[in-house]
Amino acid sequence: MGAIHTRRGDTIGWEENRTATGSGKTAWGVRTKPYFEPAETGMMLRVVEYAPQWIVEAHSHAARELVYILDGEVSIGEERFGPGDAIQIEPNTVYGPLQAGPQGVRFILMFTGAPGMKSA
């Protein structure tokens, strides 16, 4: 028999995954709200935010990846994406660098399995 898994956004806190230190302060660069994890549901679902102008170097993941841009914009290489754009990335595809726009970017990220990040 199937199951329904639910999460309420107001009960999930932000996790600051990458930070930068400047002017004596530490600020987040990338933060995520983890809704589902592969061990539980076979998929990973997160809301992700990059701070304004934040750069993530080229990399790949071992799993298929889906991205849906909610707010702001991000460049992947020379191509810019904004609200309403969707990106599907095949496993082991090297992509990047990614650079958030001047207002940052917020997007939904889903992996159809465990992501397993690899640097390019």
Buried (B, 14 or more C-beta within 10 A) or exposed (E): EEEEEEEEEEEBEEEEEEEEEEEEEEEBBBBBBBBBBBEEEEBBBBBBBBBEEBEBEEBBBBBBBBBBBBEBBBBBEEEEBEEEBEBEBEBEEEBBEBBBBEEBBBBBBBBBBBBEEEEE
